Amino acid sequence: MSKLEPRNLDHVVLPVPDLNTARARMQSLGFTVSPDGRHKFGTENCCIKFADGTFLEPLAIGNRETVEDNILKGNNFLGRDAAYRFRNGDNGFSMVVFAGEDAKAERKTFKEAGYKPGKLVTVKRPGVHARLAFALDERAPDFSMFLCQDVGTAAKEDPILCSHNNGAQRLCRVSLYEPVPSDFQYYLQMVCGQREVSSHSFGMDQKLPNGTLTTLTAEGLAAYYGISDIPVGRGLRAVALDIEVENLEAVAKLLEKNKIECSKIGARLVVPPAPGQGETIAFVEA
């Protein structure tokens, strides 16, 4: 394996049925939701942004004809989203994204390592200009990872949009599921850039500069998140994300006030999946 440098977590993609549903759900969890954003290739989002630059991207289909036309032109982002929705429905957690520096070069590296990169995807809208380089492992049809190279963001995020009623500060952990995590060790190392792996009885961790990428077994899902509905079959699945907050007790009171189902599991306050939320969200205290 060539020399690797750990990459920052950038964001996660959460398929949702529509932005109104996502906005209402995320606000009920105490998040400030950014204004709707629309991609020229037909999708739309309403992001939850954090001061450290990480964010959650609830993603909906804005114009289906435009999306289908761009899938035919080879847009990997849309193709993988469509495949995920076909197999899993319109609520879930489909993609994990890391910060990239040179999408063209990184795409070449992924291809040489044996992973399907497809075409580079360009995202442009006011204030955003990014290039996406995918690395797809065909053993994991319901999960995608890519690098996002920022090549022209106009301005820093509005601090108001990064201030949340639940005290959320950052996306600090992304958790995947696989019955045998080590079978995907090389793939994960290649994309997240972290060669060092910390193995434990529930799976393995890869420490990144701004968070942790965790791959869990079924026993790990139960211990970390109380998840008993285990995905069927082999292949990586994105199943949960941890959000660091200032005060866990305050979050518990907010969720109770908003009638949001949650459970305290170890150091985590876990909210199960719901329409507009995607997958499991766990709050952890800083």
MIMARVO-111968 format. One record per residue (C-alpha): x, y, z; residue number from 0; residue in three letters. Coordinates in steps of 0.001 Angstrom, whole numbers, plus 500000, padded with zeros to 6 digits. Each point is the difference from the previous one (the first is absolute). Layout:
X	Y	Z	NUM	ALA
...
This chain:
500000	500000	500000	0	MET
501348	503448	499126	1	SER
500568	502707	502607	2	LYS
496730	501130	501556	3	LEU
499040	503120	501918	4	GLU
496861	499964	502186	5	PRO
497226	502099	498486	6	ARG
497411	502085	501801	7	ASN
496398	498911	500167	8	LEU
498114	502467	497813	9	ASP
496330	499008	500008	10	HIS
497464	497197	499708	11	VAL
497167	499561	497502	12	VAL
496563	499073	501364	13	LEU
497360	499140	497373	14	PRO
496612	501462	500967	15	VAL
496579	499999	498287	16	PRO
499754	503808	499823	17	ASP
501577	503059	501588	18	LEU
496903	501060	501951	19	ASN
499993	496677	501849	20	THR
503745	500215	500629	21	ALA
499877	503596	501197	22	ARG
497167	499331	502445	23	ALA
501678	496891	501405	24	ARG
503451	501558	500380	25	MET
498578	503098	501649	26	GLN
498131	497796	502477	27	SER
503382	498479	500917	28	LEU
501278	503492	500793	29	GLY
502014	500680	496862	30	PHE
500104	503243	498066	31	THR
499335	499096	496374	32	VAL
501550	502017	497180	33	SER
497894	501383	497126	34	PRO
499206	497570	497217	35	ASP
502788	499479	497489	36	GLY
499453	498729	496467	37	ARG
502413	498200	497713	38	HIS
499896	500606	496261	39	LYS
499884	496227	499496	40	PHE
496611	499698	501717	41	GLY
500449	499264	503700	42	THR
499471	502365	502925	43	GLU
501073	500169	503633	44	ASN
499494	501798	503312	45	CYS
503254	499615	501906	46	CYS
500808	500012	503700	47	ILE
503361	501734	500355	48	LYS
502472	500065	502859	49	PHE
502648	502526	500940	50	ALA
502869	497589	499246	51	ASP
498895	499668	496363	52	GLY
498326	496592	500249	53	THR
496350	499713	499020	54	PHE
497028	497717	499390	55	LEU
498397	500038	496567	56	GLU
496373	498864	499833	57	PRO
499575	499402	496265	58	LEU
496754	499931	498014	59	ALA
499063	499697	496338	60	ILE
499072	503426	498659	61	GLY
499473	499267	496320	62	ASN
499848	496309	499167	63	ARG
500346	500456	496228	64	GLU
503155	502069	500436	65	THR
501401	497424	502419	66	VAL
499316	497108	497613	67	GLU
501531	501879	497079	68	ASP
503196	500644	501983	69	ASN
500198	496396	501172	70	ILE
500110	498999	496328	71	LEU
502875	502452	499548	72	LYS
502003	498179	502672	73	GLY
499402	502054	503161	74	ASN
501135	497605	502748	75	ASN
498492	502044	502813	76	PHE
496533	499708	498499	77	LEU
500471	496411	498870	78	GLY
500974	498799	503448	79	ARG
497190	501982	501628	80	ASP
497460	498492	497618	81	ALA
501297	496477	500599	82	ALA
499856	500493	503762	83	TYR
496421	501272	499873	84	ARG
498936	497113	497750	85	PHE
501338	497427	502445	86	ARG
499345	501752	503315	87	ASN
497309	502659	499572	88	GLY
500118	503759	500372	89	ASP
501282	500172	503588	90	ASN
503504	498930	500888	91	GLY
503725	500644	500155	92	PHE
501733	499347	496694	93	SER
503335	501821	499764	94	MET
502961	501110	502114	95	VAL
502120	502836	498678	96	VAL
503576	501007	500800	97	PHE
501845	503220	499208	98	ALA
502143	499771	496869	99	GLY
502786	502193	498672	100	GLU
500308	498960	496347	101	ASP
496976	498079	498718	102	ALA
501558	499207	496620	103	LYS
503123	498455	501507	104	ALA
498043	498212	502712	105	GLU
497624	498522	497430	106	ARG
503020	498569	498174	107	LYS
501342	498527	503249	108	THR
496678	498300	500745	109	PHE
499840	498561	496496	110	LYS
503524	498615	500247	111	GLU
499051	498391	503337	112	ALA
497164	498127	498290	113	GLY
497007	502062	501081	114	TYR
497479	501352	497511	115	LYS
500341	503796	499886	116	PRO
497609	500831	497165	117	GLY
500124	503551	498702	118	LYS
500906	502995	502136	119	LEU
496833	501743	501174	120	VAL
499927	503813	500170	121	THR
497627	501774	502375	122	VAL
499339	503688	499340	123	LYS
497522	502391	501547	124	ARG
500327	503441	501626	125	PRO
502725	499763	502635	126	GLY
500946	496409	499145	127	VAL
502405	498548	497456	128	HIS
501235	496487	500685	129	ALA
501354	496950	498206	130	ARG
499048	496506	501154	131	LEU
502243	496966	499523	132	ALA
498320	496662	500717	133	PHE
501541	496704	501060	134	ALA
497393	497253	499674	135	LEU
500402	496484	501319	136	ASP
497628	497690	498127	137	GLU
499715	497785	503081	138	ARG
498060	502839	501676	139	ALA
497066	500938	497722	140	PRO
498204	501978	502735	141	ASP
502933	502142	501083	142	PHE
502178	502605	498294	143	SER
502996	502105	500947	144	MET
501483	502936	498156	145	PHE
502350	502925	500436	146	LEU
498775	503563	499706	147	CYS
502485	502600	498810	148	GLN
498927	503564	500750	149	ASP
501196	502048	497038	150	VAL
498074	503223	500451	151	GLY
497790	500551	503033	152	THR
499209	503694	500026	153	ALA
499777	500616	503744	154	ALA
500145	498391	503409	155	LYS
496848	498539	501466	156	GLU
497593	502322	501767	157	ASP
500601	499485	503757	158	PRO
496240	500155	500567	159	ILE
499522	496878	497853	160	LEU
502641	498197	502093	161	CYS
498269	500809	503297	162	SER
497537	497317	501088	163	HIS
497365	499842	502733	164	ASN
501311	496583	501004	165	ASN
503538	501349	500456	166	GLY
501383	497904	497136	167	ALA
503641	500759	499260	168	GLN
501161	497485	497432	169	ARG
499603	496663	498288	170	LEU
502494	497932	501997	171	CYS
499430	496373	498980	172	ARG
498583	498089	497056	173	VAL
499090	496363	500654	174	SER
499793	497306	497336	175	LEU
498852	496389	500224	176	TYR
501595	496873	498552	177	GLU
499983	496446	501435	178	PRO
503770	499774	499400	179	VAL
501364	503581	500158	180	PRO
503557	498989	499133	181	SER
498869	498838	496548	182	ASP
499638	503683	499101	183	PHE
503060	501274	501842	184	GLN
502070	500741	496882	185	TYR
497123	501845	498302	186	TYR
499322	502164	503041	187	LEU
503690	500734	500451	188	GLN
500323	501084	496375	189	MET
497086	502423	500066	190	VAL
500225	501529	503485	191	CYS
503817	500061	499789	192	GLY
500532	498497	503458	193	GLN
502237	496958	499894	194	ARG
499883	499408	503771	195	GLU
497073	497850	501147	196	VAL
498988	499447	503615	197	SER
498275	496616	500267	198	SER
497698	499176	502915	199	HIS
497397	497403	500939	200	SER
497245	501881	498133	201	PHE
501877	500795	496780	202	GLY
502623	502601	499144	203	MET
500651	503761	500179	204	ASP
501960	502302	497738	205	GLN
500884	503302	501623	206	LYS
499823	503030	497736	207	LEU
501173	503556	500697	208	PRO
496457	501119	500827	209	ASN
498144	496810	500938	210	GLY
499819	496230	499844	211	THR
498919	497501	497355	212	LEU
498681	496882	501761	213	THR
499032	496677	498428	214	THR
497886	497817	502284	215	LEU
498773	496434	500156	216	THR
496416	499152	500987	217	ALA
501118	499849	503629	218	GLU
501543	503443	499602	219	GLY
496783	501477	498622	220	LEU
498132	498726	503051	221	ALA
502610	501208	502487	222	ALA
500520	503464	498492	223	TYR
496518	500858	498769	224	TYR
497557	497344	501168	225	GLY
499399	499012	496372	226	ILE
498501	496523	499718	227	SER
498631	500236	496453	228	ASP
503173	498848	498268	229	ILE
500411	500544	496234	230	PRO
499764	496755	498040	231	VAL
502997	498682	498084	232	GLY
503585	501142	499513	233	ARG
501381	503360	498960	234	GLY
500631	503249	501830	235	LEU
496959	501972	501135	236	ARG
499966	503464	501575	237	ALA
497818	499644	503090	238	VAL
500530	502804	502518	239	ALA
501712	503285	500717	240	LEU
501098	501657	503233	241	ASP
499486	503710	500588	242	ILE
502019	501690	502727	243	GLU
497953	502372	502174	244	VAL
500716	502330	502905	245	GLU
497596	498459	502512	246	ASN
498318	496621	499626	247	LEU
497431	500639	502712	248	GLU
498813	503129	498202	249	ALA
499596	497990	496787	250	VAL
497960	497363	501854	251	ALA
497648	502700	501294	252	LYS
499632	501502	496514	253	LEU
499184	496617	498460	254	LEU
497494	499252	502745	255	GLU
498319	503376	499433	256	LYS
499761	499293	496259	257	ASN
498722	496441	500625	258	LYS
502985	498386	498265	259	ILE
500640	496349	500814	260	GLU
503511	499407	501355	261	CYS
501970	497649	502232	262	SER
503050	500462	502237	263	LYS
502542	497347	499023	264	ILE
503281	500370	501848	265	GLY
501290	503502	499323	266	ALA
497667	500470	497030	267	ARG
496504	501434	499690	268	LEU
498724	498047	496999	269	VAL
497191	501074	497670	270	VAL
498764	497215	497691	271	PRO
499337	500585	496282	272	PRO
496921	501974	498961	273	ALA
498729	501556	496745	274	PRO
502158	502961	499072	275	GLY
502808	498976	502357	276	GLN
501636	497206	498082	277	GLY
501666	497574	502399	278	GLU
500779	499868	503725	279	THR
501312	503197	501573	280	ILE
501804	499840	503336	281	ALA
500839	503027	502131	282	PHE
503175	499876	502105	283	VAL
501281	502570	502455	284	GLU
503204	501883	499166	285	ALA
